[in-house]
């Protein structure tokens, strides 16, 4: 029986608690209607503020299962009922590892100038005289967990470590067991989710800290989320990531490129870097505009020079490493001030091609459907119960204010 992965990923734009109050019922209801319209079994949500994560997490879970209960009730006798279960990550940037070496060239001068920080770091580090002066992490076991907590706090307070906190929410539809709990395996789609192997990841397969937690890195503070999928034939690690944003493209591209080094399970008990796994998926908001300018890229294009376009250095890097970039259309929305109420084409309301889903597989993949869900046209067509929009602009404004400034990305893929 083939494996079928029907998934969407959606950046909901750091919904604050106040915005969540305004949109209660909007995001959960809209998401639920989309999911059942497209027969989705895996939902991945990015950029949720920690303050609203627990509230939104429960509201969506309840909304999905209310709908699923109706579906279950209509099933023929003897059918396998299904249930939604969820994984909510700790806020990214919450967990840090102490760097093995600290040098003054980063920000140690600011730390070293204060006696408290110096004494705090000294419990976990040996100061090596220079020039240049360096601080080396003591062997494991020579300092207490409490010392480590205070040292991390000192580095955060100094600005040496950066904390960029947000949460990922993941929902999976699986068989309902006799006791009413989820099995985390969907017999209909022949795919399961291993929840114990899913969650934030910031190390490679050898245990080395990647840039997401390495304070030497210009993009530390925001971690990817690993979702471990499987069936009897395949192990499919999926890395979900909301890339950092800022004035410099370099850190964003580096952060996206390093996703291929994340530790993932290529088989039960076998941990490899993502790029070495026979099958893997990368999806999320990469914050790099996809210009589709990397046709013909392959291993011979590596390393991709810094003189290449940002699109080539990001998506071209994925392609050169064996991934298929499935989405070639814009996904973010223009600002409300930048929109024209007279526009009659929903594509006019879109801005940049940031969101994507990329797949690498040693087994041929059939992707029957993939792309950006045209939420504006969908809303205008009257698909969200309790809401009516006179024109595309009204639907766009509702989406921008109550839902997100991004449209959901979708893929339906089959493995034999």
C-alpha positions as CSV (number, residue, x, y, z in Angstrom):
1,X,0.0,0.0,0.0
2,X,1.5,3.4,-0.9
3,X,2.3,6.1,1.6
4,X,0.3,9.3,1.2
5,X,1.4,12.6,2.8
6,X,-1.1,15.4,2.5
7,X,0.3,18.4,4.4
8,X,0.1,22.1,4.7
9,X,2.4,24.6,6.4
10,X,1.3,28.1,7.4
11,X,3.1,31.1,8.9
12,X,0.4,32.8,11.0
13,X,2.6,35.9,11.6
14,X,3.3,36.0,15.3
15,X,-0.3,36.1,16.4
16,X,-0.4,38.1,19.7
17,X,-2.9,37.4,22.4
18,X,-4.9,40.5,21.5
19,X,-5.1,39.5,17.9
20,X,-6.0,35.9,18.9
21,X,-8.9,37.3,20.8
22,X,-10.1,39.2,17.7
23,X,-9.6,36.1,15.5
24,X,-10.9,33.4,17.8
25,X,-12.9,31.2,15.5
26,X,-11.3,32.7,12.4
27,X,-8.0,30.9,12.3
28,X,-9.2,27.6,13.8
29,X,-12.4,27.7,11.7
30,X,-10.6,28.7,8.5
31,X,-7.9,26.1,9.0
32,X,-10.4,23.4,9.7
33,X,-12.4,24.2,6.6
34,X,-9.2,24.2,4.4
35,X,-8.0,20.9,5.9
36,X,-11.2,19.1,5.1
37,X,-11.6,20.7,1.7
38,X,-8.1,19.3,0.7
39,X,-8.2,16.1,2.8
40,X,-5.1,17.1,4.8
41,X,-3.6,14.8,7.5
42,X,-0.6,16.9,8.6
43,X,-0.8,20.6,9.6
44,X,2.3,22.6,10.5
45,X,2.0,26.2,11.9
46,X,4.8,28.6,12.3
47,X,5.5,31.9,14.0
48,X,3.1,31.6,16.9
49,X,3.9,33.9,19.9
50,X,4.6,32.0,23.1
51,X,1.8,34.0,24.9
52,X,-0.8,32.8,22.5
53,X,0.6,29.3,21.6
54,X,-1.2,27.3,24.3
55,X,-4.5,29.1,23.7
56,X,-4.4,28.7,19.9
57,X,-3.1,25.2,20.2
58,X,-6.1,24.0,22.2
59,X,-8.7,26.0,20.1
60,X,-7.4,24.5,16.9
61,X,-7.3,21.0,18.3
62,X,-10.9,21.3,19.6
63,X,-12.1,22.7,16.2
64,X,-10.5,19.9,14.2
65,X,-11.9,17.2,16.4
66,X,-15.4,18.7,16.4
67,X,-15.3,18.4,12.6
68,X,-13.8,15.0,12.7
69,X,-16.5,13.7,15.1
70,X,-19.1,14.6,12.5
71,X,-17.1,12.8,9.8
72,X,-16.7,9.7,12.1
73,X,-20.4,9.6,12.8
74,X,-21.2,9.4,9.1
75,X,-18.8,6.5,8.5
76,X,-20.2,3.0,7.7
77,X,-20.3,0.6,10.6
78,X,-16.9,-1.0,11.3
79,X,-14.9,1.8,9.8
80,X,-11.8,3.1,11.5
81,X,-12.6,6.4,13.2
82,X,-9.9,9.1,13.2
83,X,-8.8,11.7,15.7
84,X,-6.5,14.7,15.6
85,X,-3.5,14.9,18.0
86,X,-1.0,17.7,18.3
87,X,2.6,18.6,19.2
88,X,3.3,22.1,20.5
89,X,7.0,23.0,20.6
90,X,8.6,24.9,23.4
91,X,9.3,28.4,22.2
92,X,12.3,28.4,19.9
93,X,15.3,30.1,21.5
94,X,14.2,28.9,24.9
95,X,16.9,26.2,25.1
96,X,20.5,27.1,24.7
97,X,23.8,25.1,24.9
98,X,26.9,26.8,26.3
99,X,29.4,27.5,23.5
100,X,32.6,25.5,23.8
101,X,34.8,28.6,23.3
102,X,34.1,32.3,23.8
103,X,36.3,35.0,22.3
104,X,36.5,38.7,23.1
105,X,35.8,39.5,19.4
106,X,32.2,38.5,19.9
107,X,30.9,40.3,22.9
108,X,32.9,39.1,25.9
109,X,34.3,42.5,26.7
110,X,30.8,43.5,27.7
111,X,30.5,40.4,29.8
112,X,34.0,40.6,31.3
113,X,33.5,44.2,32.3
114,X,31.0,43.2,35.0
115,X,32.3,41.3,37.9
116,X,29.1,39.3,38.4
117,X,29.1,38.0,34.9
118,X,32.8,37.2,35.1
119,X,32.3,35.2,38.3
120,X,29.2,33.5,36.9
121,X,31.0,32.4,33.7
122,X,34.0,31.3,35.7
123,X,32.0,28.5,37.1
124,X,31.6,26.9,33.7
125,X,34.6,28.3,31.8
126,X,38.4,28.4,32.2
127,X,39.8,31.7,31.2
128,X,42.9,31.3,28.9
129,X,45.2,34.3,28.7
130,X,45.9,35.7,25.3
131,X,46.4,37.4,23.1
132,X,43.8,36.7,22.1
133,X,42.1,35.9,25.4
134,X,39.6,33.0,25.1
135,X,37.3,31.2,27.5
136,X,37.0,27.4,27.2
137,X,34.1,25.4,28.5
138,X,35.0,23.1,31.3
139,X,34.5,19.3,30.9
140,X,31.0,18.0,31.4
141,X,30.4,17.2,35.1
142,X,32.7,19.8,36.4
143,X,29.9,22.3,36.8
144,X,26.4,22.0,38.1
145,X,23.2,22.4,36.0
146,X,22.5,25.4,38.2
147,X,25.8,26.9,37.2
148,X,24.9,26.3,33.5
149,X,21.6,28.1,33.9
150,X,23.2,31.2,35.4
151,X,25.9,31.2,32.8
152,X,23.3,31.1,30.0
153,X,21.4,33.9,31.7
154,X,24.6,35.9,31.9
155,X,25.3,35.4,28.2
156,X,21.7,36.3,27.3
157,X,21.8,39.5,29.4
158,X,25.0,40.5,27.8
159,X,23.6,40.2,24.3
160,X,26.1,37.4,23.5
161,X,23.2,34.9,23.1
162,X,20.1,36.1,21.2
163,X,16.6,34.8,22.0
164,X,14.1,34.9,19.2
165,X,11.1,33.1,20.8
166,X,8.2,31.6,18.9
167,X,6.5,28.3,18.8
168,X,5.6,25.6,16.2
169,X,2.2,23.8,16.3
170,X,1.9,20.5,14.6
171,X,-1.4,18.5,14.1
172,X,-1.7,14.9,12.8
173,X,-4.8,12.9,12.0
174,X,-4.5,9.3,13.0
175,X,-6.6,6.2,13.8
176,X,-8.6,6.5,17.0
177,X,-7.9,3.6,19.4
178,X,-10.5,1.7,21.3
179,X,-9.9,3.8,24.4
180,X,-10.5,7.0,22.3
181,X,-6.8,8.1,22.2
182,X,-4.8,8.7,19.0
183,X,-2.6,5.9,17.7
184,X,-0.3,8.3,15.8
185,X,-0.7,6.1,12.7
186,X,-3.1,6.8,9.9
187,X,-4.1,3.5,8.2
188,X,-6.0,5.2,5.5
189,X,-2.9,7.1,4.4
190,X,-0.4,4.5,5.5
191,X,1.7,7.0,7.4
192,X,2.6,7.6,11.1
193,X,4.1,10.3,13.2
194,X,6.7,9.3,15.9
195,X,6.0,12.0,18.5
196,X,8.9,11.1,20.7
197,X,11.4,11.9,17.9
198,X,9.6,15.1,16.9
199,X,10.4,18.6,18.3
200,X,13.0,21.3,18.2
201,X,16.4,20.3,16.8
202,X,19.6,22.2,16.9
203,X,22.3,19.5,16.6
204,X,23.7,17.4,13.8
205,X,23.8,13.6,13.9
206,X,27.2,13.7,15.6
207,X,25.8,15.9,18.4
208,X,27.6,19.1,17.3
209,X,25.7,22.3,18.0
210,X,24.5,23.9,14.8
211,X,24.3,27.7,14.3
212,X,20.8,27.9,15.7
213,X,22.2,27.6,19.2
214,X,25.8,28.6,18.6
215,X,26.4,32.2,19.7
216,X,29.2,32.5,17.2
217,X,26.5,32.3,14.5
218,X,24.8,35.4,13.2
219,X,21.4,33.6,13.3
220,X,21.4,31.9,16.7
221,X,18.2,32.0,18.7
222,X,15.6,30.4,16.4
223,X,15.5,26.6,16.1
224,X,14.0,24.3,13.4
225,X,11.3,21.7,14.3
226,X,11.8,18.1,13.3
227,X,8.6,16.0,12.5
228,X,9.5,12.3,12.2
229,X,7.1,10.4,9.8
230,X,7.3,6.7,9.0
231,X,5.6,3.5,7.9
232,X,6.8,-0.1,7.5
233,X,8.8,0.9,4.4
234,X,9.9,4.5,4.9
235,X,11.3,6.8,7.5
236,X,10.6,10.4,6.5
237,X,12.1,13.2,8.5
238,X,10.5,16.6,7.9
239,X,12.2,19.8,9.0
240,X,9.9,22.8,9.6
241,X,11.6,26.2,9.8
242,X,10.7,29.9,10.0
243,X,13.9,31.6,8.9
244,X,15.2,34.8,10.6
245,X,14.4,38.1,9.0
246,X,16.4,41.3,9.0
247,X,18.5,43.6,6.8
248,X,21.1,41.1,5.9
249,X,20.3,38.2,3.5
250,X,23.5,36.3,4.5
251,X,22.3,35.0,7.9
252,X,19.0,33.9,6.5
253,X,20.6,31.9,3.7
254,X,23.1,30.3,6.1
255,X,20.3,29.4,8.5
256,X,18.3,27.8,5.7
257,X,21.3,26.0,4.2
258,X,22.2,24.5,7.6
259,X,18.8,22.7,7.8
260,X,20.4,20.0,5.7
261,X,22.8,19.3,8.7
262,X,20.0,18.7,11.2
263,X,20.0,15.3,12.9
264,X,17.1,13.1,11.7
265,X,16.2,9.4,11.7
266,X,16.7,7.7,8.4
267,X,15.5,4.4,10.0
268,X,14.6,3.3,13.5
269,X,17.5,4.1,15.8
270,X,19.7,5.4,12.9
271,X,20.5,9.1,13.2
272,X,21.9,10.9,10.2
273,X,22.2,14.5,8.9
274,X,19.1,15.3,7.0
275,X,20.8,15.5,3.6
276,X,22.1,12.0,4.1
277,X,18.7,10.5,4.6
278,X,17.2,8.6,1.6
279,X,14.0,10.6,1.9
280,X,13.5,14.0,3.6
281,X,11.3,17.1,3.4
282,X,12.1,20.7,4.2
283,X,9.3,23.2,4.5
284,X,8.5,26.6,6.0
285,X,8.9,30.3,5.5
286,X,12.5,30.8,4.3
287,X,12.3,34.6,4.0
288,X,14.1,34.4,0.7
289,X,12.2,35.3,-2.5
290,X,12.2,32.4,-4.8
291,X,13.1,33.6,-8.3
292,X,13.1,30.2,-9.9
293,X,16.6,31.0,-11.4
294,X,18.4,27.7,-10.6
295,X,17.3,25.5,-13.5
296,X,19.9,22.7,-14.1
297,X,21.5,23.0,-10.7
298,X,23.3,19.9,-9.4
299,X,26.2,18.8,-7.2
300,X,28.6,20.5,-9.7
301,X,27.2,23.9,-8.7
302,X,28.5,23.4,-5.1
303,X,29.7,25.4,-3.4
304,X,27.4,28.1,-4.7
305,X,29.4,31.4,-4.9
306,X,28.4,34.4,-2.8
307,X,28.1,36.3,-6.1
308,X,25.0,34.2,-7.0
309,X,21.5,35.6,-6.4
310,X,20.0,35.0,-3.0
311,X,17.4,32.7,-4.6
312,X,20.2,30.6,-6.1
313,X,22.1,30.5,-2.8
314,X,19.0,29.4,-1.0
315,X,16.7,27.3,-3.3
316,X,19.5,26.5,-5.7
317,X,21.5,25.1,-2.8
318,X,18.6,22.8,-2.0
319,X,18.3,21.7,-5.6
320,X,22.1,21.1,-5.9
321,X,21.8,18.8,-2.8
322,X,19.1,16.7,-4.5
323,X,15.9,18.4,-3.4
324,X,13.0,19.3,-5.6
325,X,11.6,22.8,-4.9
326,X,7.9,22.3,-5.4
327,X,6.5,25.8,-5.2
328,X,7.1,28.6,-7.7
329,X,4.6,31.2,-6.7
330,X,4.3,34.1,-4.2
331,X,2.9,33.4,-0.8
332,X,3.2,36.5,1.3
333,X,0.7,39.4,1.1
334,X,1.2,43.1,0.4
335,X,0.3,45.5,3.2
336,X,-3.2,46.8,3.5
337,X,-1.9,50.3,2.6
338,X,-0.3,48.9,-0.5
339,X,-3.4,47.1,-1.8
340,X,-5.8,48.6,-4.4
341,X,-9.5,48.0,-3.6
342,X,-10.1,47.8,-7.3
343,X,-7.9,44.8,-7.9
344,X,-9.8,41.9,-9.4
345,X,-7.1,39.2,-9.6
346,X,-6.2,37.6,-6.2
347,X,-2.6,37.2,-7.4
348,X,-2.3,41.0,-7.3
349,X,-2.5,40.9,-3.5
350,X,0.6,38.7,-3.2
351,X,4.1,39.9,-2.6
352,X,7.1,37.5,-2.2
353,X,7.7,33.8,-2.7
354,X,8.9,33.0,0.8
355,X,7.0,29.8,1.6
356,X,8.0,26.4,0.1
357,X,8.1,22.7,0.4
358,X,11.1,20.8,-0.8
359,X,11.5,17.0,-1.1
360,X,14.5,14.7,-1.6
361,X,13.9,11.0,-2.3
362,X,15.8,8.1,-3.6
363,X,12.4,6.6,-4.4
364,X,10.3,8.3,-7.1
365,X,7.7,10.7,-5.6
366,X,4.4,11.4,-7.1
367,X,3.3,14.9,-6.1
368,X,-0.3,15.1,-7.3
369,X,-0.9,18.6,-5.9
370,X,1.4,21.3,-4.6
371,X,1.4,25.0,-4.4
372,X,0.0,28.0,-2.4
373,X,-3.6,27.9,-1.4
374,X,-5.4,30.9,-2.8
375,X,-7.0,31.9,0.5
376,X,-8.2,35.2,-0.8
377,X,-10.2,33.7,-3.7
378,X,-11.4,30.9,-1.3
379,X,-12.7,33.4,1.2
380,X,-14.4,35.5,-1.5
381,X,-16.1,32.4,-2.8
382,X,-17.9,32.0,0.5
383,X,-16.1,29.0,1.9
384,X,-15.7,30.3,5.5
385,X,-19.0,29.8,7.3
386,X,-20.4,32.9,8.9
387,X,-18.4,35.3,6.6
388,X,-19.3,37.0,3.4
389,X,-17.1,39.3,1.3
390,X,-18.4,41.6,-1.3
391,X,-15.1,41.7,-3.2
392,X,-11.5,40.4,-3.2
393,X,-10.2,43.4,-1.4
394,X,-12.6,42.7,1.6
395,X,-11.5,39.1,1.6
396,X,-7.8,40.2,1.5
397,X,-8.3,42.7,4.3
398,X,-9.9,40.0,6.5
399,X,-7.1,37.6,5.8
400,X,-4.4,40.3,6.5
401,X,-6.0,41.5,9.7
402,X,-7.6,38.3,11.2
403,X,-5.5,35.4,9.8
404,X,-2.0,36.1,8.5
405,X,0.1,38.0,6.0
406,X,1.1,34.6,4.5
407,X,-0.9,32.1,2.5
408,X,-0.7,28.3,3.4
409,X,1.6,26.1,1.3
410,X,0.3,22.6,0.5
411,X,1.7,19.3,-0.9
412,X,0.1,16.0,-1.6
413,X,2.8,13.4,-2.3
414,X,2.8,9.6,-2.7
415,X,5.5,7.0,-2.2
416,X,4.9,3.5,-3.7
